[in-house]
Amino acid sequence: MFAGSDDRDLKQMDSEQVLLARARTAINQEKSHLDIDFDAVVKGFLTSYFPFYFNPENEAMISLATVTIRSFLSYLLYHDVCPEHKDNIYEARKSCDIASEELWKNQQLTANGPGDFNTACSTLFGGLQHEVYSEKNEWKNPKDDQIQMTKDIAQKVIRVGLAVAGSDELALSFQQMNSQGSLEATMLEDLDGFEVIEVCLPSEEDREFYFTHAPDLNPVGKLLGRTFYDPDMPERDLPSEEQARWATSDRPTQEFTFFLEEGLLKHCYSGMKIIAPIWELNCGFHYFEDITRAYCSIYTSLPNDLMIGWKKPRDLAAKDEHREDEESEVE
C-alpha cells in the first residue's frame, strides 16, 4: 500500500526479513505476458554482454560475475521463491559453471592468438602481415624488442608444422606447389568465423620431433572447425522480417583444418566460436588471423541488447503545440 518501510519496523526484523521488505516490486500489466527464462538471461549476460562491456582482465573478475549470479540463483532455490521455474533455474546455474570455465580461455586465446603458424601463413600468402611486411623491418622502432617474423622463419614454421601435424599428402602438395610458386590464398567471404569441432594436441612423438629437429619452434597440433554465422551480426536497421530471414536462411557450411601451437590449443574447446578472417590455401588447408572475439559454447545473443542506450523520442507534436500556446499568450 505504501512505498518503502518504516525504520521502526525494520529494527524489529532480522536481516532476511529486511531484505524481503525492501525487495518488494511490481510489474507493469503490459509486461506480464513476457516469458520468464532464467537460463536465457544468464547465458545472454555472461556470454554476450559481460565479456565485451567489462573486458575481464583476470579469472577473479570472471569468478566475481559467475559466482554472484550463481549464488543468487541458489538463494531462489533454497527459499523456494518460484518453484514453477525450478528446473530452469538449475539450468541457469549450470550455465554459470560453464561460463566460469570457458570465459577465461576465450580471453587468453583472443589475447595471445592467432599463433606462429597462422602468422607465418599470413606473412607469406596473404593477410595483414603480408600487407605490412618489410624484409629489413625498416618501420620497426629500434627501441622495440619485439622480433618480426621473416619469410625464412615463416617457411620453416609452416614446413615443420605440416610435416608433423599434417598428412603426408598435404605436406607433399604444399612442397610441390611451393617449389612451383603456385600457392595462392583466398579470404573466404560471407562468414563470420568458425566453431571448434575438435582439438588435437601434439603427441609425445610430435613434441620429440620438435625438440630434436626444431627446438626454436613451438609444437603444432590441429584444430578442426566448421562455418559459424554470428546471430548478432545482422545490420541493426534491418526490418524484423529480414533479420528473421537472415537467421534462418540456408547458408553454406564448410569444414576447416587449422594448425595451431599447443599453448593456444589448450585454450580451445569443442563448441567454442571464434570470430576471425579465414583464408584458404589452394594446397588444402586453412588459416586465420586477427581474432576479433571468442564466444562460449553456450553463446546466446539477446534482442534486449539492442535497447542499450535507447531513449524514448520526444513528442515533437506536443512540443510544437505548447510553443504555439505560448506565442498566442504573448500576442
C-alpha positions as CSV (number, residue, x, y, z in Angstrom):
1,M,0.0,0.0,0.0
2,F,2.8,2.4,0.8
3,A,6.3,2.7,-0.8
4,G,9.2,1.7,1.4
5,S,9.3,0.5,5.0
6,D,9.3,2.4,8.3
7,D,12.7,2.4,10.1
8,R,11.0,1.3,13.4
9,D,9.5,-1.7,11.7
10,L,12.9,-2.6,10.2
11,K,14.6,-2.7,13.6
12,Q,12.3,-5.5,14.7
13,M,13.2,-7.6,11.7
14,D,16.2,-9.9,11.1
15,S,18.4,-9.4,8.1
16,E,16.5,-11.7,5.8
17,Q,13.1,-10.1,6.7
18,V,14.7,-6.7,6.0
19,L,15.9,-7.9,2.6
20,L,12.4,-9.2,1.7
21,A,10.7,-6.0,2.9
22,R,13.0,-3.8,0.7
23,A,12.7,-6.1,-2.3
24,R,9.0,-5.5,-3.0
25,T,8.4,-4.7,-6.6
26,A,5.7,-4.7,-9.2
27,I,5.5,-5.5,-12.9
28,N,3.5,-3.4,-15.3
29,Q,0.5,-5.2,-16.7
30,E,1.7,-4.7,-20.3
31,K,4.8,-6.8,-19.4
32,S,3.1,-9.6,-17.6
33,H,2.8,-11.7,-20.8
34,L,6.6,-11.9,-21.3
35,D,8.3,-15.2,-21.0
36,I,10.4,-15.9,-17.9
37,D,13.6,-17.7,-18.7
38,F,16.4,-17.5,-16.1
39,D,18.8,-19.6,-18.2
40,A,18.5,-17.5,-21.3
41,V,19.1,-14.3,-19.4
42,V,22.2,-15.8,-17.6
43,K,23.6,-17.1,-20.9
44,G,22.9,-13.7,-22.6
45,F,24.6,-11.7,-19.9
46,L,27.6,-13.9,-19.3
47,T,28.4,-14.9,-22.9
48,S,27.4,-11.8,-24.8
49,Y,27.2,-8.7,-22.6
50,F,29.7,-9.3,-19.8
51,P,32.9,-10.2,-21.6
52,F,32.7,-7.3,-24.1
53,Y,31.4,-4.5,-21.9
54,F,33.5,-5.4,-18.8
55,N,36.5,-7.0,-20.6
56,P,37.7,-9.1,-17.6
57,E,41.4,-8.9,-17.1
58,N,41.8,-12.0,-14.9
59,E,40.0,-15.0,-13.6
60,A,39.0,-13.2,-10.4
61,M,36.8,-10.8,-12.4
62,I,35.1,-13.6,-14.2
63,S,34.6,-15.5,-10.9
64,L,33.0,-12.4,-9.4
65,A,30.4,-12.3,-12.1
66,T,29.6,-16.0,-12.3
67,V,29.7,-16.8,-8.6
68,T,27.5,-13.8,-7.7
69,I,24.8,-14.8,-10.2
70,R,25.0,-18.5,-9.2
71,S,24.6,-17.5,-5.5
72,F,21.5,-15.5,-6.3
73,L,20.0,-18.5,-8.2
74,S,20.9,-20.8,-5.3
75,Y,19.1,-18.3,-2.9
76,L,16.0,-18.6,-5.1
77,L,16.1,-22.4,-4.9
78,Y,16.8,-22.5,-1.2
79,H,13.8,-20.3,-0.3
80,D,11.6,-21.9,-3.0
81,V,10.8,-18.4,-4.4
82,C,9.4,-19.6,-7.7
83,P,9.0,-23.4,-7.7
84,E,7.4,-23.4,-11.1
85,H,10.8,-22.3,-12.6
86,K,12.9,-24.7,-10.5
87,D,14.2,-26.7,-13.5
88,N,15.0,-23.6,-15.4
89,I,17.0,-22.1,-12.5
90,Y,19.0,-25.4,-12.2
91,E,19.9,-25.0,-15.9
92,A,20.9,-21.4,-15.3
93,R,23.3,-22.5,-12.5
94,K,24.9,-25.0,-14.9
95,S,25.4,-22.2,-17.4
96,C,27.2,-20.2,-14.7
97,D,29.6,-23.1,-14.2
98,I,30.2,-23.5,-18.0
99,A,30.8,-19.7,-18.4
100,S,33.2,-19.7,-15.4
101,E,35.4,-22.3,-17.1
102,E,35.2,-21.1,-20.7
103,L,35.3,-17.3,-20.4
104,W,38.9,-17.1,-19.2
105,K,40.0,-19.5,-22.0
106,N,38.3,-17.1,-24.5
107,Q,40.2,-14.1,-23.1
108,Q,43.6,-15.9,-23.3
109,L,43.1,-17.1,-26.8
110,T,42.0,-13.7,-28.0
111,A,45.0,-12.0,-26.3
112,N,47.6,-14.5,-27.5
113,G,46.3,-15.6,-30.9
114,P,46.5,-16.3,-33.8
115,G,49.8,-18.0,-33.2
116,D,53.1,-18.5,-35.1
117,F,51.7,-20.9,-37.8
118,N,48.8,-18.6,-38.7
119,T,51.1,-15.6,-38.6
120,A,53.6,-17.4,-40.9
121,C,50.8,-18.1,-43.4
122,S,49.6,-14.5,-43.3
123,T,53.2,-13.3,-43.9
124,L,53.8,-15.5,-46.9
125,F,50.5,-15.8,-48.7
126,G,48.0,-13.1,-47.8
127,G,46.6,-11.1,-44.9
128,L,47.5,-8.3,-42.5
129,Q,51.1,-9.5,-42.0
130,H,51.6,-9.9,-45.8
131,E,50.5,-6.3,-46.4
132,V,52.8,-4.7,-43.8
133,Y,55.7,-7.0,-44.3
134,S,59.2,-5.4,-44.6
135,E,62.2,-7.7,-45.1
136,K,64.6,-5.5,-43.3
137,N,61.9,-4.3,-40.9
138,E,62.7,-0.6,-41.6
139,W,59.4,0.5,-40.0
140,K,60.4,-1.2,-36.7
141,N,61.0,1.1,-33.7
142,P,64.7,0.5,-32.7
143,K,63.6,0.7,-29.0
144,D,61.1,-2.1,-29.5
145,D,62.5,-5.5,-28.7
146,Q,59.7,-7.4,-30.5
147,I,61.1,-9.7,-33.2
148,Q,59.4,-9.7,-36.5
149,M,58.8,-13.0,-38.3
150,T,60.9,-13.1,-41.5
151,K,59.9,-15.1,-44.6
152,D,62.6,-17.6,-44.0
153,I,61.3,-18.2,-40.5
154,A,57.8,-18.4,-41.8
155,Q,58.7,-21.0,-44.3
156,K,60.3,-23.1,-41.6
157,V,57.3,-22.8,-39.3
158,I,54.9,-24.0,-42.0
159,R,57.1,-26.8,-43.4
160,V,57.8,-28.3,-39.9
161,G,54.2,-27.9,-38.8
162,L,52.8,-29.7,-41.9
163,A,55.4,-32.4,-41.7
164,V,54.5,-33.1,-38.0
165,A,50.7,-32.4,-37.8
166,G,49.6,-32.6,-41.4
167,S,49.0,-35.7,-43.6
168,D,51.7,-36.9,-46.0
169,E,49.5,-35.9,-48.9
170,L,49.1,-32.3,-47.6
171,A,52.8,-31.9,-46.8
172,L,53.8,-33.2,-50.3
173,S,51.2,-31.0,-52.0
174,F,52.5,-27.9,-50.2
175,Q,56.1,-28.7,-51.0
176,Q,55.4,-29.2,-54.7
177,M,53.2,-26.2,-55.2
178,N,55.6,-24.0,-53.1
179,S,58.5,-25.0,-55.3
180,Q,56.5,-24.2,-58.4
181,G,55.4,-20.9,-57.0
182,S,51.7,-21.7,-57.5
183,L,50.5,-21.4,-53.9
184,E,47.6,-18.9,-53.6
185,A,45.5,-17.8,-50.7
186,T,41.9,-16.6,-50.8
187,M,40.0,-15.0,-48.0
188,L,36.5,-16.6,-47.5
189,E,33.7,-14.1,-47.7
190,D,30.2,-14.0,-46.2
191,L,31.1,-15.8,-43.0
192,D,31.9,-14.5,-39.5
193,G,34.2,-17.2,-38.2
194,F,34.2,-20.8,-37.2
195,E,33.0,-23.1,-34.4
196,V,35.6,-25.6,-32.9
197,I,34.7,-29.2,-33.5
198,E,37.7,-31.0,-32.2
199,V,41.1,-30.1,-30.6
200,C,44.0,-32.4,-31.5
201,L,47.0,-31.7,-29.3
202,P,50.5,-32.8,-30.4
203,S,51.5,-36.3,-29.4
204,E,54.7,-37.2,-27.5
205,E,56.3,-38.2,-30.8
206,D,55.4,-34.8,-32.2
207,R,56.9,-33.0,-29.3
208,E,60.1,-35.1,-29.5
209,F,60.4,-34.3,-33.2
210,Y,60.3,-30.6,-32.5
211,F,62.7,-30.9,-29.6
212,T,65.2,-32.7,-31.8
213,H,64.9,-31.0,-35.2
214,A,63.3,-27.6,-34.4
215,P,63.9,-26.7,-30.8
216,D,63.4,-23.0,-31.6
217,L,59.7,-23.6,-32.7
218,N,56.6,-24.3,-30.7
219,P,55.0,-27.8,-31.3
220,V,51.9,-27.6,-33.5
221,G,48.6,-29.5,-33.4
222,K,45.4,-29.4,-35.3
223,L,42.1,-27.5,-34.7
224,L,39.1,-28.7,-36.6
225,G,36.2,-26.4,-37.2
226,R,33.1,-25.6,-39.2
227,T,31.5,-22.4,-40.5
228,F,29.9,-20.1,-37.9
229,Y,27.5,-17.3,-38.5
230,D,27.1,-14.9,-35.6
231,P,23.4,-14.3,-34.8
232,D,24.3,-10.9,-33.5
233,M,25.8,-9.8,-36.8
234,P,22.8,-8.7,-39.0
235,E,22.5,-5.0,-39.7
236,R,20.8,-3.3,-36.8
237,D,18.4,-1.3,-39.0
238,L,17.1,-4.3,-40.9
239,P,13.3,-4.9,-40.6
240,S,12.5,-7.8,-38.2
241,E,11.2,-9.9,-41.1
242,E,14.5,-9.6,-42.9
243,Q,16.5,-10.3,-39.7
244,A,14.5,-13.5,-39.2
245,R,15.1,-14.5,-42.8
246,W,18.8,-13.8,-42.3
247,A,18.9,-16.0,-39.2
248,T,17.0,-19.0,-40.7
249,S,18.3,-18.9,-44.3
250,D,20.2,-21.9,-45.7
251,R,23.7,-20.7,-45.8
252,P,26.7,-22.9,-46.9
253,T,28.5,-24.9,-44.3
254,Q,32.2,-25.7,-44.7
255,E,34.7,-27.6,-42.5
256,F,38.2,-26.3,-41.8
257,T,41.5,-27.7,-40.7
258,F,43.8,-25.3,-38.9
259,F,47.2,-25.7,-37.4
260,L,47.9,-24.1,-34.1
261,E,50.6,-24.2,-31.4
262,E,50.0,-26.4,-28.4
263,G,50.0,-23.4,-26.0
264,L,47.0,-21.9,-27.8
265,L,45.2,-25.2,-28.4
266,K,45.0,-25.6,-24.6
267,H,42.7,-22.6,-24.5
268,C,40.4,-24.1,-27.2
269,Y,37.4,-26.5,-26.6
270,S,34.6,-28.1,-28.6
271,G,31.8,-25.6,-29.2
272,M,34.0,-22.5,-28.9
273,K,33.1,-19.9,-31.5
274,I,35.9,-17.8,-33.0
275,I,35.3,-14.6,-35.0
276,A,38.2,-14.1,-37.3
277,P,39.0,-13.7,-41.0
278,I,39.6,-17.2,-42.6
279,W,41.9,-17.8,-45.6
280,E,42.0,-20.8,-47.8
281,L,45.3,-22.0,-49.3
282,N,44.9,-23.9,-52.6
283,C,47.1,-26.8,-51.4
284,G,44.4,-27.9,-49.0
285,F,44.3,-26.2,-45.6
286,H,43.1,-23.0,-44.0
287,Y,44.5,-20.4,-41.6
288,F,43.0,-17.5,-39.7
289,E,44.3,-14.2,-38.2
290,D,43.3,-11.2,-36.1
291,I,40.9,-12.9,-33.7
292,T,38.1,-10.3,-33.0
293,R,36.1,-12.3,-30.5
294,A,35.8,-15.7,-28.9
295,Y,32.4,-16.9,-27.7
296,C,31.5,-19.7,-25.2
297,S,29.9,-22.9,-26.3
298,I,26.6,-21.6,-24.8
299,Y,26.8,-18.2,-26.5
300,T,23.4,-16.5,-26.6
301,S,22.6,-13.2,-28.2
302,L,19.6,-11.4,-26.6
303,P,17.5,-8.9,-28.5
304,N,17.3,-6.8,-25.3
305,D,20.9,-5.7,-26.0
306,L,19.6,-3.7,-29.0
307,M,17.9,-1.4,-26.5
308,I,21.1,-0.4,-24.7
309,G,21.3,3.4,-24.7
310,W,17.8,3.8,-26.2
311,K,15.9,6.9,-25.2
312,K,12.2,7.4,-25.7
313,P,11.8,10.0,-28.5
314,R,10.4,13.4,-27.6
315,D,6.8,14.2,-28.5
316,L,7.6,16.9,-31.1
317,A,3.9,17.4,-31.9
318,A,3.1,18.2,-28.3
319,K,6.2,20.5,-28.1
320,D,5.1,22.5,-31.1
321,E,1.6,22.7,-29.7
322,H,3.0,24.1,-26.4
323,R,5.1,26.6,-28.3
324,E,2.0,27.8,-30.3
325,D,0.1,28.3,-27.0
326,E,3.0,30.3,-25.6
327,E,3.1,32.5,-28.7
328,S,-0.7,33.1,-28.6
329,E,-0.4,34.2,-24.9
330,V,2.3,36.7,-25.8
331,E,0.2,38.1,-28.5
